[in-house]
């Protein structure tokens, strides 16, 4: 992970998080459909905090394999993520390496 991560309290940094064993979760994520649907259903019934497919599977005891991805593989979460994705796609269409 290239980003520097900070631990926060009340809007102030408490220090830098060791990122040595941290990974960014990218999409798409792939799991057997039946197992994934079961995990998502269980998580919803239990009101578990699920942020992506892998977190649902982790709640069921799975240990998803981590595979290095591309830094421009965006997770569309916020409206401004769409603008950045559009810019990356436009650069690719023009032959850029974004």
Residue pairs with C-beta under 8 A, 6 or more apart in sequence:
1 19
1 22
1 23
1 24
2 71
3 19
3 24
4 16
4 19
5 16
5 17
5 19
5 22
6 13
6 14
6 15
6 16
6 17
7 13
7 14
7 15
7 16
7 17
8 14
23 66
24 69
25 51
25 52
25 54
25 55
25 75
26 69
26 70
26 73
26 75
27 52
27 73
27 75
29 52
29 53
29 54
29 64
31 39
31 53
31 54
31 57
31 62
31 64
35 57
35 60
35 62
36 53
36 56
36 57
38 60
39 56
39 57
39 59
39 60
39 62
40 50
40 53
40 56
42 48
42 56
42 59
42 60
43 50
43 56
43 59
44 50
48 56
48 59
49 55
50 56
50 59
52 75
54 64
57 64
58 64
72 88
72 98
74 81
74 84
74 85
74 88
75 81
76 82
76 85
87 98
88 98
91 97
91 98
92 98
